[in-house]
């Protein structure tokens, strides 16, 4: 069967422009809906009970500033930006619009609560009516027009296949016919010596159009939108003459490639130093989302360092006065893909803690190669307070500022402990380590070692900016309660 993940990566690159166009249209429709709501509302005052004008122009402007960007962003979240590539049935389109409105109203209510501003409810209600109608009408008309054009054949792709009938060609023909905007497959061409590599299983195949040499004449005599090459012609060097004919006539050519199937890693088309490659990645991340994460990390760390400066100074003085030097504990930890870095913490143990590690090894409560003990005798009284309150972790903001850590991610382990982890558990290293993460908000040291590793892999596989925000918010009550802190 065709590797849908690889094709999906190529398809995504083709439709990115269409999605941007839909988002631009959404922004325009949202703006027009706000203007329409502002124009109609004064006409309803006195005619419809409960309709009142905004108390001030500032309140009306606040609604506009909140609603516009919020609605466009939420339309992307509920996948309403895929109209041109994924025409939706009317019921599904209405369901997604209702999700958009519900999430948008909650967002407006949250902003109103946080800013203590007055939001004119009748103005919001009118905007909901106008925007829902406008967004629905645009998508319904776009979908109807696309189906009409496809039915007429104006936008229906016309394909010619190159290669002998095979299981892969049969799968391609079947899947193409089942797609929403199915193409017309004119037939296939192949050399006289090519024989089918699989018996006819009854699946419909297009007609044979002649030998491979007939391809240039076919492209000149018939309208063809694309030529698709199958084995044994699925390499440019073995199909150079046919490919040259496509180039001369300006007809796009595609090659169906043989790809290995792994249990988890999905193949996708990618660019590597200006070379087209097939990449296998267990949980591919959107580059733009990762760029946002890595860009926000140092900015947030700098802000938090400034805000927490009095606490940092106070804790540093307390450590210096009660435990002496050094104030900071530095240790080599394993970063992304095992890169070593020096991680900072406030010192919470006696100076000879590392030398006494063997004598307390039996107190380990986590298992595996890591060490966590609730009643570690090496921890000082101040150190226990710093650990239970997580204040000892504050210097790691400097690691985030330097780029070796993130605010959210799998917890970095000492390099000696990480070196003992083998197999699937090492996949946790594929994301930059963080100060907080799923392990921290799920119990920390109250969890066993394998549960810890599974949480890290869940974070790696399910990562998103929204998940990071959720974990940051959940960290606050966990820290206040001191749950699982050792």
Buried (B, 14 or more C-beta within 10 A) or exposed (E): EBBEBBBBBEEBEEBEEBBEBBBEBBBEBBBEBBEBBBEBBEEBEEEEEEBEBBEEEEBBEBBBEBBBEBBBBBBBEBBBBBBBBEBBEEEEBBEBBEBBBEBBBEBBEEBBEEEEEBBBEBBBBBBBBBBBBBBBEBBBEBBEEBBEEBEEEEBBBBBBBBBBBBBBBBBBBEBBEEEEBEBBBBBBBBBEEBEBBEEEEEEEBBEEBBEBEEBBEBBEEEEBBBBBBBBBBBEEEEBEEBBEBBEEEEBEBBBBBEBEEEEEBBBBBBEEEEEEEBBBBBBBBEEEBBEEBEEBBBEBBEEBBEEBEEEBEEBBEBBEEEBEEEBBBEBBBBBBEEEBBEBBBBBBBBEEBEEBEEEBEEBBBBEBBBBBBEEBEBBBEBBBBBBBBBBBBBBBBBBBBEBBBBBBBBBBBBBEBBEEBEEEBBBBBBBBBBBBBBBBBBBBBBBBBEBBBBBBBBBBEEBEBEBBEBBBEBBEEBBEEEBBBB
